[in-house]
Amino acid sequence: MTDRYQDFVSSPVGKLLAKNLGLPRPVRLDRYAAGSPLVNGTVLLGGTGRLVEHVPAVLSARDIETTTATEPASRYKGLVFDASGLTDPTRLGALRDFFSPLMRSLEACARLVVLGTPPENLKGGARVAQRALEGFTRSLGKEVGRGGTSQLVYVTEGAEGAIGSTLGFLLSPKSAYVSGQVVRIGGSVKEPAEAPDWQHPLAGKVALVTGSARGIGEQIARVLARDGATVVGVDVPQAADDLIRLTRELEGDYLTLDITTKDAPQRIAQHLSQAHSGVDVVVHNAGITRDKRLANMDEDRWSAVLGVNLIAPQRITDELLSQKLIHDNGRVIGVASIAGIAGNVGQTNYATSKAGVIGLVDSLKDGLKNGITVNAVAPGFIETKMTAAVPFATREVGRRMNAMSQGGQPVDVAETIAWFADPASTAVNGNVVRVCGQMMLGA
């Protein structure tokens, strides 16, 4: 969907008018193209914590150029600061000392990442200092501008070597619409499952994607296939033509069914078992809306949304786990929503279902075995046919009420899911990451 406002303020007249009136001026975001380098520029490293020594090696494995020395007139595509060594609030000035002199030396769409230790694992002044990092990085994301982003990555002691896939994602154009997020990398990882080929980390893997015939689901299928996966697409019989066309193009497989039917989990499990000997990545993308204010919400609208968005993913996951069809180091990935975090008028059913997806992540994260992880994405305003039907004024507010001053693209959600799906993301578990351009609503 075309953003005519963005097109206008990118023109010479529009730039002048927007500047004089103080209007938002969204920039064209960098997005990843297959075969391109992950980072087109240099990443400057700083800090003196326990993580900084691991960063050069994991980034070099992804062909990302790094430096620890600032040079006059140099410009940087990314900054990574290890703040895990900040063990007292009096030492937080190190954040200003590192970032402040560099803010005018950033290229467009720069990536800023702060590394720390989970506060809940610490006590006293160290806990205070590490918790303070969240306010810093979220504010930084709203200041950096020109398509830049800012993230905080908490790394548990013992998982230092498992940061590669996360840094590769957060420093690259794959994270174009992800900003102001807190990611936790946890657990003791003796031998991180780093993919030998970061361009095709899912080679030889099988990925199930529900609701994959069109929209965001189609982009998820395309990105996972780009990364090497055999995609098994699932959608309702009414979408069979689009589903078959897509999966044939991707050289994948498909299954047409309504995921809310009583036997849907068993049918999916049977297909995966017989045709693929199991599955590596399960993406619960299928979702619907049936909006009404609660005073006018009938039972059918409520039940339909809860059935597709929450109950079906839970039943399918339970079935696949009980039959041990999710391979070791497998991935379960849900699609929540900013509505499940901040709520939305006329969407009590939808927000309930999407908050429930976050609850599903919480309920599973500590009980999964054999390296299986569960995470979720929470999209904000994504440019789809659904948002194209939103009234003009509401649509414009949705587009501008974020640090990027624009809507995201379906591929932004897909890239985030691909990061979760990466075999090297074995220590990324229990996260809910918003793909919303750092929307002004929600935490």
N, C-alpha and C positions, 0 to 999 in steps of 0.2 A: 504494500500500500504506500503510495507516494505521500511524503510529508511536505506539503506545499509551503508551509511556513519556513521549514529548513531550507528549501530551495530558494525562497525569496531572500532570506537574510544572508545567503551565500553569494548573492549577486552584489555588484558594486553599489547600487542604490540601496539595496536592503541592508548591507553592512553599515552604511552611513546612517541610515534611519535608526537601525537597532542600537547603534552606539550612542546617538544623540538622545534617544528616548529611554535608554537603559533596559532594553528588551533582551531576553535570552538569545544567545547566539550559539546554537548547537553546532559542533564541528562534525565532519564526517569521521566516524570511528574506524580505526584500523580493524580489519577482520582477517582471519587466517585463510590462506589459500593453499591447497595441497601442493606439496613440493617446495614451498617457501621456507626460509629459515624461521625458527620459532621466534627469535628476537632479531629485528633488523636494526642493530645498533649495539652500544656498549652498556653493560650493567655495572654500576659502581657499588662496591661492597664496603660496609663499615661495621663498627661495633667490636666489642671485645668479649663476647660471651662464649658459651660452650659450643655454639652452632656454626660460627663463622668459618671455622677450619674445614667444615664439611661442604660448604656451599660451592667453592670453585670446582670441585670434582664432579658434583652432581649436575652442575650447569654445563661443564665441559662435555659431559656425556651426551648432552642435547645440543651440542654445537653452539652454545651461547657464550659470547665473548664477555669476559669480566675484567675488572681492574680494581685495585685498592688505592690508587694514587689519583688525586684530582689534578687536572692540568688546566692552565689558563685558557679560556675560550673554548674548552671542551663542552660537548653536549651529550647528555645521557638519555638512553631510552628506558633505563630502569635504575632504581636504587633499592638495595637490600641492606637493612640495618639489623644486626644481631643485638637485641635488647635483653637477652636472657641474663646478661651480667649485671643488670640494674637491680640490685638487691635491697635498695632503700630509696624512699621517695626523694631524698636529697640528691640522688644521682640522675633523676629524670631530665635534668638539663642537657644531658648528652643527646637527647632527641633533637632539641633545638640546635645544638651545636653542629650536628651532622646535616640535618635537612635544610635549615634556614638558608645557609649560603648557596645551596644548590637549586633552590626553587626556580631561579631564573635561568638555570642551565639545562632545563629539561626540554626534550623534543616533544612534539605533539603526541598525544596518546601514550604518555609515559606511564610506567608501572612502578608503584612504590610499595614495598613490602617490609613489614617489621616482624621479626622473629622473637618469640618469647617462650616462657614456661607457663603451663596452666596454673593460674593462681590457686586453684583448689588443692594443688599438690604442695603448696608452700605455706609458711606461717610468718607472722610478724610483718616487718617492713618489706620483705621480699614479696609477700602476697599483695600488699598495698601497691607497690611499684608496678608489679606485673598487671594488676587489674586496671591501673591507670592507662595502660597502653591502648585500651579499647577506645577511650575518649579521644586520645590523640589521633589514632588512625582513622576514626570515623570523621573527625573534623577535617583532617588532612584531605580525605576524599572529596569533601565539599569545597576545598580551597584550590586544589591542584589545577583544575580547569583544563581546557583544550583537549578534552577526551581522556584525560589522565585518570588513574584509579589508585586507590590505597587499600591495603589489606593487612590484617594481623594474623599470623600463623603461630599458634601455641603448639610447641613440640614437647611431648613428654620425654623425660630422660630415658634413654635406651632406644629411642626412635630417630636419633640424629641422622642415620644413614638412609632414612625412608622419606626424605623431603623432596626428592627429585621430581616426581610427577606433579606435585603440588606447586613447586616453584616454577616448573616449566609452563604450567597452565596459567598461573597468576602473572607471570612476566610476559606472556605472549598475547597476541591479538585474539586468542581463543577466549580470553576473559573480558572481551570488549565491554560488556554490559554488566559486569560484576564489580561492585565497589563497596567499600565500607563494611566488608565482611570479616568475621572471625572464624577461622578454620582451626580445628583441633586435629593434630596428628598424635595418636596415642598408642600405648602398648609397647612391649619390648619386642623389637624385630631383630632377630639375630642375623638373618640373611635377607635383606630386602629383595623382593621379587622385581628387580628392575628389568624392564623390557629391553632386549638387545637392540631393537629397532624402534626408536621413539615415534617414527612416522607410521608404523603399522603395529602398534602394541597389542592389537586384538587378533592378530593372525592366528588362525586355527581355533578361534573361540566361536561359540554360538550365543547369539543375543536374541532374546524374546522382547518384542516391543508391542504393547497393546495400543490400540487406536492409531495405527501407523499408516493408514491409507492417505492421510492428507494433513495439512497444517504442521503443527509442532512435531507430531508423531512421524510424519514423513521426513522431516529434517533430522530427527533422531536416528531414524533408520539409515539415512544417507551418510551421516557422520560416522556412525558405528561401522558401516560397510567400508567407508574410506579408510578407517583405521584397521581394517582387515577382518572384521567379524562376518560370519554367516548370519544374516538377519532372518529371524522367523517373525513375520508380521502377523498381527492378529487384529481383526476388525469385524464389524457387524456385516451380515450378508448384503445389506443395501450398499455397502462400499466395496463390494467384491471386485468390481472392474478396476477401480483405482488401486486397490491392494495388489491384485495380480499383476497389473502393469508395473507397479513399483518394484515388487520383489523379483520379477523377471529381469528388470533392468539391473538390479543389484545382485543378481545371481543368488538370490536367497530362497526362502520358503515362506509359506503362508498358511493361515488357518482362519476360516471364516466362522465366527460364532458370536453370540451375545454373552459377554463375560458374566452377566448377572444370572444366567440360568443355573439351575441346581447342579447340573453335571459339568459345567464349564471347567472347573479346576481339574476334574478327572480327565476330561477330553484333552486339555492342554498338556497335562502330565503324560498322558498316553502318547500323544504325538511327539513330544520331545524325547521320550524314552525310545520309541520305536524308530524314529527318523534320524535322531541325532545323538542317541545315548546320553541324553541329559542336556544341561544348559549351563553357561558360564555367567551370563548377564541377564537379569530380569528387570525390565523397565516398565513400571506401571504408569503409562501415560494416558490411557483412555479416560476421558472426563466429559461431563456435560454440565450445563447450567439450566436452571428452570427458575428464573428470578421472579420474586414477588415479595412485597413487605409481609412480615409475619402475620399481620392481621388478615391477610388474604391468602395465606399459604395453605393450600389443600394437601391432603395426605399423599396424593400421587406425585406432586412436585417434590415433596420432601423425600419420599422413599426412593424415587428414581435417581435423584442426585446422590444420596447416601449409598445407594446400591452400586452405582457405577464407580463413583470416585473413591470410596473407602472400603465398603464391605467386600466387593469383588477382589481388590488387591490383597486384602487380608486373607481371604479364603484361598486364592491362588498361591500365595506365598506359603501358607501353612501346608498345602497339599504338596508342593514341590519339595519343601523341607522334610516333610514326613516320609516321602518316598526317596529321599536322599538323591534327588535329581540335580540339585545345584552342586556343581563341581567344587572341589577344594579351591580356595582363593576366589570364590565366586562373588557376584555382586547382586544385591537387591536395591533398586533405585526407585524412589517414589517421586511423583510430581505433585507438590503441594501448591501453595499460592500465597501471595502477599495478603490475600483476603483471609487466609487462615491465621495470619499473625495480627493484622490490624483491623479485620472486620470490614464489612461493606454494606451500605444500605441496600435492602432488597435481596440480600444474599445470605440470610441466616442458614439456609440449607447448604449452600456451597461452602461458606466459611467453616461451618461445622465439619463438613467432609474433609476439607483441606487441612484444618487443624488436627483432624483425626489421622491424616497421613503422617503428620509430624509425630503424633502419639505412637503410630505404628513403628516409626524409627526408634523412638525411645524404648518401646517395649521389647524390641528385638536386639538392640545393639549390644547388650551385655551377655546374651545367651547363645549367640551364633558360634559355631565351632569351625575348625579346619580352615581358618583364614577367610571365611565368608563375612562380608561387610554389608551394612545397610546405611544408606544416606538418602537425602531428598533435595530437590531443587524447589525453590519457591519463586516462580516468575511474577514479575510485576506487569507493567503495560507492554505487551508484546504485540507487534503489528501482524494481525491475522484477519481472516474474514470475519471472525467474531467481533473483534474490536472495530472493524470497519463499519459495522452496523450500529455502533454506539453513537448517540446524538453528538453533533459537532462540538458543542461547548464542553461536554463531558470528556470527549475524546482529547480535546486540546489540553484540558487540565491534566488528564492522565499522562499525556506525553511530556508536559513541561515540569511536572511536580517531582523532579528527580535531579540529581547532580549533573546528569548528562543533557538535560532539557530536551529529551527526545524519547521515542519509544524504542524498545529493543526488537530484535529480529528472532524468528524461530530458531535460527542457527545458534544464537547465543545460549538458549536453553540446551540445545543438543551438545554443544561443546562442553558445557559444564557436566552434563551426564557422561560424556566420553571420558572426562577426567576421573570421575568416580569409577568408571568401568575399567580403567587402565589397570592391568595386573600389578603395576608398580605402586598403585594406591592402596596397598594392602593394610597400611596403618591409618588410613582415612576412614573412620567409622563413627557413625552416630551424628553426622553433621547435617544441618539444614542450611543451605546456602541460597541466599536471595539473588535472583537474576533480574534486577529491577533498576539498574543505573543509580543505585543508592537513593531509592524513593524516600520522600520526606515523611511518609507514614510508616509506622511500625519500627521495631527495634533493629 
